[in-house]
């Protein structure tokens, strides 16, 4: 009885190991180098132009400052004395 359990465990281990090796083989066989971009040797020239800032001023006197109005939450539940 113990020998049949041991034989089953050995067979299960061998089948599991073979499955892992097969998955590794399929992964290696299905991978390709076509996913990598081709290297090119093109040269580009850039010219610098005057840039203007696009960020708004953080100075409160500078304008364009958004400050939402502050409102306190109103009591909506009436107490036992009301």
The first five atom37 places (N, CA, C, CB, O) and aatype in JSON, in Angstrom:
{
  "aatype": [20, 20, 20, 20, 20, 20, 20, 20, 20, 20, 20, 20, 20, 20, 20, 20, 20, 20, 20, 20, 20, 20, 20, 20, 20, 20, 20, 20, 20, 20, 20, 20, 20, 20, 20, 20, 20, 20, 20, 20, 20, 20, 20, 20, 20, 20, 20, 20, 20, 20, 20, 20, 20, 20, 20, 20, 20, 20, 20, 20, 20, 20, 20, 20, 20, 20, 20, 20, 20, 20, 20, 20, 20, 20, 20, 20, 20, 20, 20, 20, 20, 20],
  "atom_mask": [
    [1, 1, 1, 1, 1],
    [1, 1, 1, 1, 1],
    [1, 1, 1, 1, 1],
    [1, 1, 1, 1, 1],
    [1, 1, 1, 1, 1],
    [1, 1, 1, 1, 1],
    [1, 1, 1, 1, 1],
    [1, 1, 1, 1, 1],
    [1, 1, 1, 1, 1],
    [1, 1, 1, 1, 1],
    [1, 1, 1, 1, 1],
    [1, 1, 1, 1, 1],
    [1, 1, 1, 1, 1],
    [1, 1, 1, 1, 1],
    [1, 1, 1, 1, 1],
    [1, 1, 1, 1, 1],
    [1, 1, 1, 1, 1],
    [1, 1, 1, 1, 1],
    [1, 1, 1, 1, 1],
    [1, 1, 1, 1, 1],
    [1, 1, 1, 1, 1],
    [1, 1, 1, 1, 1],
    [1, 1, 1, 1, 1],
    [1, 1, 1, 1, 1],
    [1, 1, 1, 1, 1],
    [1, 1, 1, 1, 1],
    [1, 1, 1, 1, 1],
    [1, 1, 1, 1, 1],
    [1, 1, 1, 1, 1],
    [1, 1, 1, 1, 1],
    [1, 1, 1, 1, 1],
    [1, 1, 1, 1, 1],
    [1, 1, 1, 1, 1],
    [1, 1, 1, 1, 1],
    [1, 1, 1, 1, 1],
    [1, 1, 1, 1, 1],
    [1, 1, 1, 1, 1],
    [1, 1, 1, 1, 1],
    [1, 1, 1, 1, 1],
    [1, 1, 1, 1, 1],
    [1, 1, 1, 1, 1],
    [1, 1, 1, 1, 1],
    [1, 1, 1, 1, 1],
    [1, 1, 1, 1, 1],
    [1, 1, 1, 1, 1],
    [1, 1, 1, 1, 1],
    [1, 1, 1, 1, 1],
    [1, 1, 1, 1, 1],
    [1, 1, 1, 1, 1],
    [1, 1, 1, 1, 1],
    [1, 1, 1, 1, 1],
    [1, 1, 1, 1, 1],
    [1, 1, 1, 1, 1],
    [1, 1, 1, 1, 1],
    [1, 1, 1, 1, 1],
    [1, 1, 1, 1, 1],
    [1, 1, 1, 1, 1],
    [1, 1, 1, 1, 1],
    [1, 1, 1, 1, 1],
    [1, 1, 1, 1, 1],
    [1, 1, 1, 1, 1],
    [1, 1, 1, 1, 1],
    [1, 1, 1, 1, 1],
    [1, 1, 1, 1, 1],
    [1, 1, 1, 1, 1],
    [1, 1, 1, 1, 1],
    [1, 1, 1, 1, 1],
    [1, 1, 1, 1, 1],
    [1, 1, 1, 1, 1],
    [1, 1, 1, 1, 1],
    [1, 1, 1, 1, 1],
    [1, 1, 1, 1, 1],
    [1, 1, 1, 1, 1],
    [1, 1, 1, 1, 1],
    [1, 1, 1, 1, 1],
    [1, 1, 1, 1, 1],
    [1, 1, 1, 1, 1],
    [1, 1, 1, 1, 1],
    [1, 1, 1, 1, 1],
    [1, 1, 1, 1, 1],
    [1, 1, 1, 1, 1],
    [1, 1, 1, 1, 1]
  ],
  "atom_positions": [
    [[0.82, -1.18, 0.0], [0.0, 0.0, 0.0], [0.87, 1.25, 0.0], [-0.94, -0.01, 1.2], [0.59, 2.2, -0.73]],
    [[1.91, 1.27, 0.8], [2.81, 2.41, 0.85], [3.59, 2.55, -0.45], [3.76, 2.29, 2.04], [3.93, 3.65, -0.86]],
    [[3.87, 1.42, -1.08], [4.64, 1.48, -2.32], [3.8, 2.05, -3.46], [5.15, 0.09, -2.69], [4.35, 2.7, -4.36]],
    [[2.49, 1.83, -3.45], [1.64, 2.39, -4.5], [1.51, 3.91, -4.31], [0.25, 1.72, -4.49], [1.46, 4.65, -5.29]],
    [[1.44, 4.36, -3.06], [1.38, 5.81, -2.8], [2.66, 6.48, -3.26], [1.14, 6.09, -1.3], [2.64, 7.55, -3.88]],
    [[3.77, 5.84, -2.96], [5.06, 6.39, -3.34], [5.2, 6.43, -4.86], [6.21, 5.56, -2.71], [5.73, 7.39, -5.41]],
    [[4.73, 5.4, -5.52], [4.79, 5.36, -6.98], [3.9, 6.45, -7.59], [4.35, 3.97, -7.5], [4.28, 7.09, -8.56]],
    [[2.72, 6.66, -7.0], [1.83, 7.7, -7.5], [2.44, 9.09, -7.3], [0.47, 7.62, -6.8], [2.32, 9.95, -8.17]],
    [[3.08, 9.29, -6.17], [3.71, 10.58, -5.9], [4.86, 10.83, -6.87], [4.22, 10.64, -4.44], [5.06, 11.95, -7.35]],
    [[5.61, 9.79, -7.16], [6.74, 9.93, -8.08], [6.23, 10.25, -9.49], [7.59, 8.64, -8.1], [6.79, 11.09, -10.19]],
    [[5.16, 9.57, -9.89], [4.59, 9.82, -11.22], [4.02, 11.23, -11.28], [3.48, 8.79, -11.54], [4.21, 11.93, -12.28]],
    [[3.34, 11.66, -10.21], [2.79, 13.02, -10.18], [3.9, 14.06, -10.24], [1.95, 13.23, -8.91], [3.77, 15.06, -10.94]],
    [[4.98, 13.83, -9.52], [6.1, 14.75, -9.54], [6.74, 14.8, -10.93], [7.15, 14.35, -8.49], [7.11, 15.87, -11.41]],
    [[6.86, 13.64, -11.57], [7.46, 13.6, -12.9], [6.57, 14.32, -13.92], [7.69, 12.15, -13.34], [7.09, 15.05, -14.77]],
    [[5.25, 14.13, -13.84], [4.33, 14.79, -14.76], [4.34, 16.3, -14.52], [2.89, 14.23, -14.59], [4.32, 17.08, -15.47]],
    [[4.38, 16.73, -13.25], [4.44, 18.15, -12.93], [5.72, 18.78, -13.43], [4.31, 18.36, -11.44], [5.71, 19.88, -13.98]],
    [[6.84, 18.1, -13.24], [8.12, 18.6, -13.72], [8.15, 18.7, -15.23], [9.25, 17.72, -13.25], [8.69, 19.66, -15.79]],
    [[7.58, 17.72, -15.89], [7.53, 17.75, -17.35], [6.65, 18.9, -17.83], [7.0, 16.42, -17.91], [6.96, 19.53, -18.85]],
    [[5.57, 19.19, -17.12], [4.7, 20.3, -17.5], [5.43, 21.63, -17.35], [3.42, 20.3, -16.64], [5.29, 22.51, -18.2]],
    [[6.19, 21.78, -16.29], [6.96, 23.02, -16.08], [8.0, 23.19, -17.18], [7.63, 23.01, -14.69], [8.17, 24.28, -17.72]],
    [[8.7, 22.12, -17.5], [9.71, 22.18, -18.56], [9.06, 22.5, -19.9], [10.49, 20.85, -18.64], [9.62, 23.25, -20.7]],
    [[7.88, 21.92, -20.16], [7.17, 22.2, -21.4], [6.74, 23.67, -21.48], [5.94, 21.29, -21.53], [6.84, 24.28, -22.54]],
    [[6.27, 24.24, -20.36], [5.88, 25.65, -20.36], [7.07, 26.55, -20.62], [5.22, 26.02, -19.02], [6.96, 27.54, -21.35]],
    [[8.2, 26.23, -20.03], [9.41, 27.01, -20.28], [9.81, 26.92, -21.75], [10.57, 26.53, -19.37], [10.19, 27.91, -22.36]],
    [[9.73, 25.71, -22.3], [10.07, 25.52, -23.7], [9.15, 26.29, -24.63], [10.04, 24.07, -24.05], [9.62, 26.91, -25.59]],
    [[7.83, 26.25, -24.37], [6.89, 26.99, -25.2], [7.12, 28.49, -25.1], [5.45, 26.65, -24.79], [7.02, 29.2, -26.1]],
    [[7.42, 28.96, -23.9], [7.67, 30.39, -23.73], [8.91, 30.82, -24.51], [7.84, 30.74, -22.24], [8.91, 31.87, -25.15]],
    [[9.96, 30.01, -24.45], [11.18, 30.35, -25.17], [10.98, 30.24, -26.68], [12.33, 29.43, -24.73], [11.54, 31.04, -27.43]],
    [[10.2, 29.28, -27.12], [10.0, 29.09, -28.55], [9.1, 30.16, -29.15], [9.42, 27.71, -28.82], [9.27, 30.54, -30.31]],
    [[8.15, 30.65, -28.38], [7.2, 31.62, -28.9], [7.7, 33.06, -28.82], [5.9, 31.51, -28.17], [7.13, 33.95, -29.45]],
    [[8.75, 33.29, -28.07], [9.26, 34.66, -28.0], [10.01, 34.98, -29.28], [10.18, 34.85, -26.77], [10.61, 34.11, -29.92]],
    [[9.97, 36.26, -29.64], [10.66, 36.67, -30.85], [11.32, 38.02, -30.61], [9.7, 36.73, -32.05], [10.98, 38.73, -29.67]],
    [[12.25, 38.36, -31.48], [12.94, 39.62, -31.38], [12.25, 40.71, -32.18], [14.36, 39.47, -31.84], [12.75, 41.82, -32.25]],
    [[11.1, 40.42, -32.77], [10.42, 41.4, -33.59], [9.75, 42.47, -32.75], [9.38, 40.73, -34.48], [9.36, 43.51, -33.28]],
    [[9.61, 42.25, -31.44], [9.0, 43.24, -30.58], [9.92, 44.42, -30.31], [8.58, 42.61, -29.28], [9.46, 45.49, -29.93]],
    [[11.21, 44.24, -30.51], [12.17, 45.3, -30.23], [12.18, 46.29, -31.39], [13.58, 44.71, -30.01], [12.15, 45.89, -32.55]],
    [[12.22, 47.58, -31.09], [12.27, 48.56, -32.18], [13.62, 48.54, -32.87], [11.97, 49.98, -31.66], [14.65, 48.27, -32.26]],
    [[13.59, 48.84, -34.14], [14.83, 48.87, -34.89], [15.62, 50.11, -34.53], [14.56, 48.83, -36.4], [15.05, 51.18, -34.29]],
    [[16.92, 49.98, -34.48], [17.77, 51.11, -34.18], [18.04, 51.87, -35.47], [19.1, 50.66, -33.51], [18.39, 51.27, -36.49]],
    [[17.87, 53.16, -35.42], [18.12, 53.97, -36.61], [19.1, 55.07, -36.25], [16.8, 54.56, -37.16], [19.22, 55.46, -35.09]],
    [[19.79, 55.54, -37.23], [20.8, 56.58, -37.02], [20.4, 57.82, -37.8], [22.2, 56.09, -37.44], [21.08, 58.2, -38.75]],
    [[19.31, 58.45, -37.4], [18.89, 59.68, -38.04], [19.33, 60.84, -37.17], [17.35, 59.7, -38.26], [19.33, 60.76, -35.95]],
    [[19.7, 61.91, -37.81], [20.12, 63.1, -37.09], [19.05, 64.17, -37.24], [21.49, 63.62, -37.59], [18.5, 64.36, -38.33]],
    [[18.78, 64.86, -36.16], [17.79, 65.92, -36.19], [18.43, 67.2, -35.68], [16.54, 65.55, -35.35], [19.3, 67.16, -34.81]],
    [[18.0, 68.3, -36.22], [18.49, 69.59, -35.76], [17.34, 70.34, -35.14], [19.12, 70.4, -36.92], [16.22, 70.32, -35.65]],
    [[17.61, 71.01, -34.04], [16.58, 71.77, -33.37], [17.0, 73.21, -33.28], [16.29, 71.2, -31.97], [18.18, 73.52, -33.12]],
    [[16.04, 74.09, -33.37], [16.31, 75.51, -33.21], [15.59, 75.98, -31.96], [15.86, 76.33, -34.47], [14.45, 75.58, -31.71]],
    [[16.24, 76.81, -31.18], [15.63, 77.3, -29.96], [14.83, 78.55, -30.26], [16.7, 77.58, -28.89], [15.3, 79.45, -30.96]],
    [[13.63, 78.6, -29.73], [12.79, 79.77, -29.89], [12.5, 80.34, -28.52], [11.47, 79.43, -30.65], [12.69, 79.67, -27.51]],
    [[12.04, 81.57, -28.48], [11.74, 82.17, -27.18], [10.47, 81.52, -26.64], [11.59, 83.73, -27.29], [9.45, 81.47, -27.32]],
    [[10.55, 81.05, -25.42], [9.43, 80.38, -24.79], [8.79, 81.32, -23.79], [9.88, 79.08, -24.12], [9.47, 82.07, -23.1]],
    [[7.47, 81.26, -23.71], [6.76, 82.05, -22.72], [6.23, 81.11, -21.65], [5.61, 82.86, -23.36], [5.84, 79.98, -21.97]],
    [[6.21, 81.52, -20.41], [5.71, 80.63, -19.35], [4.21, 80.4, -19.5], [6.02, 81.2, -17.95], [3.47, 81.32, -19.84]],
    [[3.79, 79.19, -19.25], [2.37, 78.87, -19.36], [1.73, 78.67, -18.01], [2.18, 77.63, -20.19], [0.51, 78.51, -17.93]],
    [[2.51, 78.69, -16.93], [1.94, 78.52, -15.61], [1.37, 79.83, -15.11], [2.99, 77.98, -14.63], [1.87, 80.91, -15.42]],
    [[0.3, 79.71, -14.32], [-0.3, 80.9, -13.76], [0.48, 81.32, -12.52], [-1.79, 80.66, -13.42], [1.15, 80.51, -11.88]],
    [[0.37, 82.58, -12.19], [1.08, 83.14, -11.05], [0.48, 82.61, -9.75], [1.02, 84.68, -11.08], [-0.73, 82.45, -9.65]],
    [[1.32, 82.32, -8.77], [0.82, 81.89, -7.47], [0.71, 83.07, -6.51], [1.74, 80.82, -6.88], [0.31, 82.91, -5.36]],
    [[1.06, 84.22, -6.98], [0.98, 85.43, -6.19], [-0.48, 85.88, -6.15], [1.9, 86.54, -6.76], [-1.08, 86.04, -7.21]],
    [[-1.09, 86.09, -4.95], [-2.5, 86.49, -4.89], [-2.79, 87.82, -5.56], [-2.95, 86.55, -3.45], [-3.91, 88.06, -5.99]],
    [[-1.81, 88.67, -5.66], [-2.05, 89.96, -6.3], [-1.83, 89.88, -7.81], [-1.15, 91.04, -5.71], [-2.04, 90.86, -8.52]],
    [[-1.41, 88.73, -8.3], [-1.11, 88.58, -9.71], [-2.32, 88.26, -10.57], [-0.1, 87.52, -9.89], [-2.2, 88.24, -11.79]],
    [[-3.48, 88.01, -9.97], [-4.66, 87.68, -10.74], [-4.7, 86.21, -11.11], [-4.72, 88.53, -12.0], [-3.75, 85.47, -10.86]],
    [[-5.8, 85.79, -11.69], [-6.03, 84.4, -12.1], [-5.87, 83.42, -10.95], [-5.09, 84.02, -13.21], [-5.38, 82.31, -11.14]],
    [[-6.29, 83.83, -9.75], [-6.19, 82.95, -8.58], [-7.59, 82.44, -8.28], [-5.57, 83.7, -7.34], [-8.52, 83.23, -8.12]],
    [[-7.74, 81.15, -8.19], [-9.03, 80.55, -7.89], [-9.11, 80.25, -6.41], [-9.26, 79.28, -8.73], [-8.32, 79.46, -5.9]],
    [[-10.06, 80.87, -5.73], [-10.3, 80.56, -4.32], [-11.79, 80.29, -4.17], [-9.84, 81.73, -3.37], [-12.59, 81.21, -4.3]],
    [[-12.18, 79.04, -3.9], [-13.6, 78.73, -3.77], [-14.14, 79.33, -2.48], [-13.83, 77.2, -3.79], [-13.4, 79.48, -1.51]],
    [[-15.42, 79.67, -2.46], [-16.0, 80.22, -1.23], [-16.08, 79.15, -0.15], [-17.41, 80.8, -1.5], [-16.31, 77.97, -0.44]],
    [[-15.9, 79.56, 1.08], [-15.94, 78.63, 2.21], [-17.33, 78.7, 2.83], [-14.84, 78.97, 3.27], [-17.78, 79.77, 3.23]],
    [[-18.0, 77.56, 2.89], [-19.32, 77.49, 3.52], [-19.31, 76.39, 4.55], [-20.45, 77.26, 2.48], [-18.83, 75.28, 4.28]],
    [[-19.83, 76.68, 5.74], [-19.88, 75.68, 6.81], [-21.06, 74.75, 6.56], [-20.01, 76.37, 8.2], [-22.08, 75.17, 6.02]],
    [[-20.93, 73.48, 6.95], [-22.05, 72.56, 6.78], [-23.21, 72.95, 7.69], [-21.61, 71.11, 7.06], [-23.0, 73.39, 8.82]],
    [[-24.42, 72.8, 7.21], [-25.6, 73.15, 7.97], [-26.11, 71.95, 8.74], [-26.7, 73.7, 7.04], [-26.0, 70.81, 8.28]],
    [[-26.67, 72.2, 9.93], [-27.19, 71.11, 10.74], [-28.52, 70.67, 10.15], [-27.37, 71.55, 12.23], [-29.41, 71.48, 9.92]],
    [[-28.64, 69.35, 9.89], [-29.85, 68.84, 9.25], [-30.67, 67.95, 10.17], [-29.48, 68.07, 8.0], [-31.82, 67.64, 9.85]],
    [[-30.11, 67.52, 11.31], [-30.81, 66.64, 12.22], [-31.28, 67.45, 13.42], [-29.9, 65.46, 12.68], [-30.51, 68.19, 14.02]],
    [[-32.55, 67.31, 13.74], [-33.08, 68.04, 14.88], [-32.83, 67.26, 16.16], [-34.59, 68.31, 14.69], [-32.94, 66.03, 16.18]],
    [[-32.48, 67.96, 17.2], [-32.19, 67.34, 18.49], [-33.48, 67.01, 19.24], [-31.32, 68.26, 19.34], [-34.57, 67.36, 18.78]],
    [[-33.38, 66.33, 20.39], [-34.59, 65.95, 21.14], [-35.29, 67.16, 21.79], [-34.22, 64.94, 22.22], [-36.47, 67.08, 22.11]],
    [[-34.59, 68.26, 21.97], [-35.19, 69.45, 22.59], [-35.82, 70.37, 21.57], [-34.15, 70.21, 23.38], [-36.49, 71.32, 21.98]],
    [[-35.65, 70.15, 20.29], [-36.2, 71.06, 19.28], [-37.63, 70.75, 18.97], [-35.39, 71.0, 18.01], [-38.24, 71.41, 18.13]]
  ]
}
